[in-house]
Amino acid sequence: MPSMVSKQETPFYQKLSLVLISISILCIALIYGKDLILPILFSILLANILLPLTNYFGRKGLHKSIAISIPLMLSIIVGVGILYFLSSQIIHFMNDVPALKDRINEVTHSFQKWFKASTNMTITKQNQYFNNTVDDLKDSAPELVSITFVSLTGFLTYVVLLPIYTYLLLYYRKSIKAFLITVFKKDSETRVASILVESTTIAQKYLIGLLIETTLVFTLNTIGFLVIGIKYAIFLALLAALLNLIPYVGILIANVLCMFITLVSSDELTKVLWVGIILATVQLLDNNVGMPLIVGNKVRINALVTLIGVLVGGALCGIPGMFLAIPGLAVMKVIFDKVPELQPWGTLLGDGSLEAKQTKT
């Protein structure tokens, strides 16, 4: 009598070990190879944003190279324009710093008096701590210069490599897709194709929605800042909108910077309070109206996993890692949901909406 050998399920500890090993390898790769990997990841995101336009020009009968080059050049022009505006505004602000010196000293003195009343620490003691901090910064100046040089070099690398990688990814996208599908076993080809399509769709809708949302936040901030009549209104509005792209911590940094710059450039304390109110109101509208309507429910990641992902991304790769955390988690969830052995991890990442819908049905 022939014995039927049932296919045994992989033990849980083996699945867990495989996932943890994979995550460890990914983290090590990001730590030691981030200068190479991050430009590629950002190029993949940019390619996803430009893909609809590329397909549109392709359907109009344009040559493949031209259909790719037109949206890529438009994105470069927009990026250069934003960088030029930010740099010119920063230079303008730095030129105003000597004129604002008295105001900065006045604000500092007021803060010292408030701190003395709150903590009983004398102003002399506060100045001593401040001078010690300055001395420590002077001692670490060579290291700071080195870090700044490395950061500047990394930024220039992004500027040079990003459009090149993006062009090549769009040009060879069909070959890359065919490779990813055929490299797996025959019975997995359909599943891999589904993962690629769903990941691309989610990335496109999320990123395009994010661009629209950022434009809306910038517009609302600009209107609010112009109405209250603060200096550097458009610059601060754009700065806050761009920092808003960094989940959770971005808006906190934006509030501190915008309120501080307004404090030292204005004699009216009420304007500082209004800046905080405007940013908080715009953030409230963005979270409860803008994000649900524009970005929608495409990224079904729960808040806890999102926060942990953002912190881990920041620890591994700084601000770029924080920005990449959400689309990265969204793609991971698509993979987990499509692979039966990894579906529990997809449930862990999810916001519970899909599971609730399945329970109702």
Rosetta blueprint (number, residue, H / E / L):
1 M L
2 P L
3 S L
4 M L
5 V L
6 S L
7 K L
8 Q L
9 E L
10 T L
11 P L
12 F H
13 Y H
14 Q H
15 K H
16 L H
17 S H
18 L H
19 V H
20 L H
21 I H
22 S H
23 I H
24 S H
25 I H
26 L H
27 C H
28 I H
29 A H
30 L H
31 I H
32 Y H
33 G H
34 K H
35 D H
36 L H
37 I H
38 L H
39 P H
40 I H
41 L H
42 F H
43 S H
44 I H
45 L H
46 L H
47 A H
48 N H
49 I H
50 L H
51 L H
52 P H
53 L H
54 T H
55 N H
56 Y H
57 F H
58 G H
59 R H
60 K L
61 G L
62 L L
63 H L
64 K H
65 S H
66 I H
67 A H
68 I H
69 S H
70 I H
71 P H
72 L H
73 M H
74 L H
75 S H
76 I H
77 I H
78 V H
79 G H
80 V H
81 G H
82 I H
83 L H
84 Y H
85 F H
86 L H
87 S H
88 S H
89 Q H
90 I H
91 I H
92 H H
93 F H
94 M H
95 N H
96 D H
97 V H
98 P H
99 A H
100 L H
101 K H
102 D H
103 R H
104 I H
105 N H
106 E H
107 V H
108 T H
109 H H
110 S H
111 F H
112 Q H
113 K H
114 W H
115 F H
116 K H
117 A H
118 S H
119 T H
120 N L
121 M L
122 T L
123 I H
124 T H
125 K H
126 Q H
127 N H
128 Q H
129 Y H
130 F H
131 N H
132 N H
133 T H
134 V H
135 D H
136 D H
137 L H
138 K H
139 D H
140 S L
141 A H
142 P H
143 E H
144 L H
145 V H
146 S H
147 I H
148 T H
149 F H
150 V H
151 S H
152 L H
153 T H
154 G H
155 F H
156 L H
157 T H
158 Y H
159 V H
160 V H
161 L H
162 L H
163 P H
164 I H
165 Y H
166 T H
167 Y H
168 L H
169 L H
170 L H
171 Y H
172 Y L
173 R H
174 K H
175 S H
176 I H
177 K H
178 A H
179 F H
180 L H
181 I H
182 T H
183 V L
184 F L
185 K L
186 K H
187 D H
188 S H
189 E H
190 T H
191 R H
192 V H
193 A H
194 S H
195 I H
196 L H
197 V H
198 E H
199 S H
200 T H
201 T H
202 I H
203 A H
204 Q H
205 K H
206 Y H
207 L H
208 I H
209 G H
210 L H
211 L H
212 I H
213 E H
214 T H
215 T H
216 L H
217 V H
218 F H
219 T H
220 L H
221 N H
222 T H
223 I H
224 G H
225 F H
226 L H
227 V H
228 I H
229 G L
230 I L
231 K L
232 Y L
233 A H
234 I H
235 F H
236 L H
237 A H
238 L H
239 L H
240 A H
241 A H
242 L H
243 L H
244 N L
245 L L
246 I L
247 P L
248 Y L
249 V H
250 G H
251 I H
252 L H
253 I H
254 A H
255 N H
256 V H
257 L H
258 C H
259 M H
260 F H
261 I H
262 T H
263 L H
264 V H
265 S H
266 S L
267 D L
268 E L
269 L H
270 T H
271 K H
272 V H
273 L H
274 W H
275 V H
276 G H
277 I H
278 I H
279 L H
280 A H
281 T H
282 V H
283 Q H
284 L H
285 L H
286 D H
287 N H
288 N H
289 V H
290 G H
291 M H
292 P H
293 L H
294 I H
295 V H
296 G L
297 N L
298 K L
299 V L
300 R L
301 I E
302 N L
303 A H
304 L H
305 V H
306 T H
307 L H
308 I H
309 G H
310 V H
311 L H
312 V H
313 G H
314 G H
315 A H
316 L H
317 C H
318 G H
319 I H
320 P H
321 G H
322 M H
323 F H
324 L H
325 A H
326 I H
327 P H
328 G H
329 L H
330 A H
331 V H
332 M H
333 K H
334 V H
335 I H
336 F H
337 D H
338 K H
339 V L
340 P H
341 E H
342 L H
343 Q H
344 P H
345 W H
346 G H
347 T H
348 L H
349 L H
350 G E
351 D L
352 G L
353 S H
354 L H
355 E H
356 A H
357 K H
358 Q H
359 T H
360 K H
361 T L
